[in-house]
Amino acid sequence: MLPGNVWMFLRSQGVPDSVSITSRRLSAPKAQLLVLALALVLAMSPWFSTAAVLADLRSSWGLSQTAASWLTITVQLGFVAGAVVSAYARLADRISPYRLILLGALGAASANVLIVLADNFSVALVARFLTGAFLAGVYPPALKAMSSWYQKGRGLALGVLIGALTIGSALPHLINATGGAAWKPTLLVVSLLTVAGGALAEVAGKPGPFAITATRIDPSQLRNILANREFRLASLGYFGHMWELYAMWAWIAAFFGEVFSSARSASGAAFAVIAVGSAGSVHAGLLSDRRTRTEAARLAMRWSTLGAVTTGFLIDLHPAIPLTAALVWGFWVVADSAQFSTIVTEVIDPALVGTALTLQLAAGFILTVFTIFLVPVVRDAAGWGAAFMLLAPGPVVGAWAMSALHKSALDRSSVDRNALRKPS
C-alpha cells in the first residue's frame, strides 16, 4: 500500500485509485519530477565526497592546504570539460537523457571507487577530474528531461531539481556524520548511492510530451551573443553567484571543524547548511513564477551577501550562533541558481541558446577555481571572517546586474506598450 499523501498526489494527477506502483503513475509530470529529483540527490553525491572527509585525507596523505583545495578544484574543471564535450557532441540528442544520467552516474561512481583502491593523491586528482566530467552527464540531462514535462511552472520545477542537486552535494557530509570520519567507507557508500541514482533514472524515467532538441554549439556566434546586453547582465549575475557558491560549499565543513569539538557534529552541521539550500531553491522557484526571475535572484543575492560578511566572524561564539547564521546563508546562497540559465533562454535567439549557455557555464565554473583556492589562503592569513567576506563581492555585483536587467526588461516592456498605442 502507498502512504495516504502519495495516494492524494496520484489522484491529483488524474491517476485512478486502482493503479499501484507501475509505470502508469510515473507518466504524471510531478511524479517524473520526483523521480528526477531523487535520482539527482543520489547521483550528484560524489561532487563534495572528498570535501566531506578532507581532514582524514589530509592526515592519511600528508596534504598541504593547497593540495587539498585541488581535490575540489579538479572536479570543477572536469565538469567544464565534460559539459563542453557533451554539448559539441550533442550527446543529449543522441542518447536518452535518462540513459545519459545512468552512464554519468556509473562513471562518477567508478572514479570515486578508484580513489579508494589507489589510496594515492596523484591518482585521486585524475579521478576527481573524471568525477566532474561524468557528472556533466547527470545534471544537464536531468534539466533537459524535466523540461520535456513542463512548460508552465518551470520555475518551480527548476527549483526542485536545484534543490535535489543541493541535497546530493550535501549527502557525503551526512554519511560522514552518521558513520564516523573514516574516508574509505564514506566514498564507497557514496559510490553505491550514485549508481542507485543512475539506475532509478534509467528504470523509472520517461520522456515527456514537450521534448526539445538541443541547439548546436557554434563558436562563430560568440560575438553576436556577447553583443546582447541582457545576456551580459544575466551572465554577470551568474558569475557573482558562482564566485560565492562553490567556495562556500567546499569550505563550510572545515569552518565547522573549528566551531565544534566533534568531527561528527561538524559534518552534521555542514550537511544541514548545504541541504537547507534545497528549500531556498524551491522558494525562489515559486517566487520567480509569481513575480520575475530577476527579482527572485536579486533577493537571494542580497541575503547571501549578508551571510558571507557575518558568518565567519561568529566563529568564537556559542556554536548555535554561527550555525544559525550559516543556515540562513545556506538557504539563500543557492536559491538564485536556477534563474540565470532560464533568463538566457528568454533573452537569446533560440538558435544561439546552446552556445550561450555553454559559454556561461564554462566561464562560471572556471571562476570557482579562484575562490575555492583563495578561501583557505585568506583564512590562514586573516581568519574565517575575512575568508568568507572574500565571497561577498560576488553576490553584490550579481544583485546589481539583476537590478539592471530588471530595469532593462521594464524599459523594453514600456517601449512595446508605447508602440502598441501608436496609430497605424
N, C-alpha and C positions, 0 to 999 in steps of 0.2 A: 504493500500500500504506500501511496505517496503522502507526505505531510499535507495537512489541510491548506497551508498557504500556497503550496505548489499547485494543488488542485485548483485553487482560486485563480492563480495565474493562468493555468492552462485554459480554464473556462473563459477568462477574459480575452483569450486569443482565439476563441471560437472552436476549441478542441472539445469533442464530446467527452462526457464523463467516462464512457466505456473504454476510452483509449488509455492504455497503460504506457509504460516506458518504451516507446517504439520510435522509429524514425519519423512517424507522422507528427508527433508532438514537437519534434525538432524543426518542423517546417516554419513555425512562427518566428517572426523577426526577433522578438525578445528572447525566445528560447535559444536561437542561434547566437545572439549577443552574449548570453550566459555561457554558452559553450566556448566561444572565443575568449571571453574574459577568463574563465577558469584555465583554459589552455595557456593563455599568456602568463597567468600567475605562476604556473608550474614551469613553463618553458623558458621564461626570462630570468629564472633564479640564478643562473651562473654568472650574471653580469658582475655582481659585487661579492662573489663567493670567496675570493681571496681577501677582500677588504674585511669581511666578517671574521677572519681568522688571522689577521695581519700580525698581531702581536706574537702569536705562536709561530708563524712563518719566519718572522724576523729572528726569533730565538733559535729556531731549528737551522736556518740557513745563514745566520750571521749577517743579515742585510742591514745596510745603511738606510736612512730615511729616504734618500733619493732613489735607491734601488727599489725600495718598497713602493714608491709612487709609480714606478713604471709597470707594476703589475696591474694597475687600473688604466694607466695611460695607453698601454698597448691594446686594451680592449676597445677604447675609443677609436684608435687608428684602424683597427681591424674592422670595426663596424663601418667606417667610412669606405674602406676598400671594398668590403662586401656589398654595400649599398650601391656604389658606383658600378661595379662589375655587373651586379644584378640588373641595374637599370639599363646599361648598354646592351646586355644580352637579352633584355626583355623577358626574363625568366618568369615573371608573373603572368605573362601571356602564353608562355609555352607550357607551363606546369600549373596545375590546380593550386590555388593559394593554400589550401589545406595540406596538399602533398608537400609544398614548399616548407610549411611550418614543421611538418614531420621531419623532413630532411635536415632542416636547420637545427632542430632540437637534437637529433641524433648526432650531428656534427659537434654541437656545443657540448653535449654530454661526454662525447668521446675525448674532446680536448680537456675537459675537466678531469677525467679519469687519467689522462696522460700525465697530468701534474702529480697525481698520487703515485703512479707507477715509477716515474722518473725520479721524483724527490730531489729535483735539481733546479736551481733558479734559472739557468740559461734555457733549459727546455721549457720551463714554466712560462717564460716570456713569449716563446713561439706559440705555446698552447693558448695563452691569453689572447694573442693576436687572432688566432684561429677561432677562439670563442666569439670575439666580436664580429668576425666575418660571417660566421654561421648564424649568429643572432640577427644579422641583417636579412636572413631568410625566414625570420619568425615574425617580428613586429610589423614591418611594412606590408607583408601579405595579409596579416590579420586585419589591418586597416582596409585593404582592398576588399577582403571578404565581407567585412562589416558594411562597407559602402554599397555592396550589392543588395543589401537588405533594407537600407534606409535612404530615403530621400528627404522626408520630413523628420524632425527630431534628431538630426545627425549630430548636433552639438552635444546632446546628452549621451548619445551612443559613443562618440569620440571620448567624452569624459570618462565613461565606464571603462573603455579599453585602456586609456592612460592610467586610470586607477588600478587596473589589473597589472599593467606593467610596473607600477609603483610598488604594489604588494609583492610581486615577483622579485623585484630588486631587493626588497627588504627581507625576503624569506630566509636567506642564509643566516642572517642575524638571529632570527627566531630559532632556527635549528641549533645554532651555536649556544643560544641561551638555555635551551632545554637539554642539550646533550653534552655540555661542557666545552672546553677550549681545544680539544684535540682536532687538528685541522684535517687529517685524512678522512675520518668518518663523516665530517661535515661536507666535504667536497663530494664524497661518494653518494651521500643521501641526496645532495643537490642534483647530481647526475641522474639518479633514478627518477626524481621528480620531473626533471627536464624531459626525459624520454616519455614519461606518462603524459605530460602536456602535449607533446607532438602526436602521440598516439590518439589522444582524445580528439584533437582537431581532425585527424585523418578519418577516424571512425564515425564521429558524430557530426562533423561539419557538412553543410550542404550549400550549394550555390544559391544565391538569391535571385529575384526577378529583375534586378537592376544592374546586372553585371556590366562592368565597364572595361574598355581596352586601354591599357597604359599607353601614353603618348611616347613617341620616340625621343631619345636624347640627342639633341642637335647642338653641339658646342658653337657652331657658327652663329647661333642666335643669342649668344651671351650679351652682345652689345645692345640688342633690342630689349632684352629682359632688364638689363641694368638701367636702361633709359626710363623705365617705368618708375616714377617716383613712389607710387604706392607699394610696389614690390620692395623698393629700397627701405621704406619705413617699416614694412612688415618684417623684413629680414633683420633690420637693426633691433627691433623688438625681440626677435628670436635670438640674436646674438647676445643681447643682455640677459635673457633667460638662461642661455647655455653657459654664460660666464659664471653664473651663480650655482646652477642646479647640481651638476655632477660633482663639483668640488665639495659642495655641502654633503651630498650623499656619500662621497668617498671617505670623508674625514670625520663624520659625526660620531662614528663608533670610537675613534681614537680620542675625541673630545670627551665622551662619556667614560672612557677608560681612566680619565683623570678626575672625573666627577664622583664616580662610585668606587668603592673599595673592592667590589666583587666583579669579576670578569663577566659572570652571567648577567648580573644587573646591568652592566654596560651594554651588553649585546641586546638584552630585552628593551632597554631604552632606545637604542639605535633602531631596532625593528619598529617600535611604536612611532618614532618620529618620522621615519620614511613612509611607513604604511599609512599613516593618517593622511598623507597626501592623496590617497585614493578618494577620500571623502571630499577633499578640496577640488579634485578634478571633476567629480560629478557635480558639485555645487557650481563650479564655473561653467560647466557644460550647460546646465539648466539656465544659468544667467545669460549665457551667450545666445540661447534660443529665444529667451524672453526679451532681451534688450539687444545689445550688439556685441560682437566678438571683441572689438577694441575696448569697450567698457569693462568686459569681464577680465581681459588680460591686464588692463591698467590697474584695476582694483587689486588683483593678485600681486602685481609687482610692487605696489606701494606697501602692502603688508609684509611682503618678503624682504623688502629693504629694511623695515623696522626690525625684523628678526635677525638680519645679518649684522646690524650695528649694535645690537644689545646682547645677544645670546652669549657670545664669548666672554664678555666682561662679567658674567654672573657665575663664573666657574667656582669661585671660592665661597659662594653662599650655600645654604642648605640645598642638597640635591634636588628637592622638589621645585625650587625656583628656576634653575637653568633647564630642568626637564620641561616645565610648563612653557617657558619661553620657546624652547626648541620645538615643542609640539605645535605651537601657533605658527612658527616658521615653516615647519614641515607641511602643515595644512596648505599654506599658500605658495610655497616655493615651486610646486609643480602644477598648480591649478591652472596656470595660463598656457600650459604646454600644447594643448590641442588646438589652440586658436590660430597660431601663426601659419601653419601649413594650410589650414582652411581658408584663411584670408588670401593666401597666394592663389588658391584655386578660384577665388572670386574676383581678383584684380588683374589676372594674367590671361592673355589669349589662350583658350583651351589647347591649341596646338603646341603651346610652349610650356604648359604646366609641368610636364615631366622633367624637362631640362631645368626649369626654375626651382622645383622642389629639390632636385638632386644637388643643385648648386647651393641652395640654402642649407640643406642638411650637412653636406660635406664641410662647408665653412664653419658651421656651428659646432660640429663635433671636434674639428681640429682646434677650435678656440678653447675647448675644455681642457686641452693638454696643458695650457699655461697655468690655469688656476689650480688644477689638481697638483701640479708641480710646485706652485708658489705657496700654497697654504701652509705646508709644514715648514717651509723655509722661513716665512714670516712668523709663524708660531714660535720657532726656536729663537728668533731674534727679539720678538716683542710680545709674545703670548697669544692666547687664543682670541682675545678681544680684537687685536689688530688683524689677526689672520682671517677671521670671519668678516671683519669690516672691509677687507680687501675685495670681498664679493659684492658689496653693496653698490658700487658704480654700475654694475650690470643691470639690475632692475631699475635703477634711477634713469639710466639712458633709455631702457626699454619702455618705461612708463611715459617718458617724454615722446618717444616715437609713436606710441599708441594714441596719445593725445593729438599729435599732429595728424595722424592717419584718420582719426575720428573727425577732426575738423575738415580735412580734405574731403571725406565722404559727405559731410553735411553741405559743404560748399558745392560739390558736384550735384547733390540732390536739389539744391536751391536753383542751380543753373537749369537743371532738367525741368523743374516746375515752371520756371520763368519762360522757358522755350515753349512749353505747352500752352501758356497764356497768350502767346503772340498770335495775332490774326493771320490766317492763311492768305 
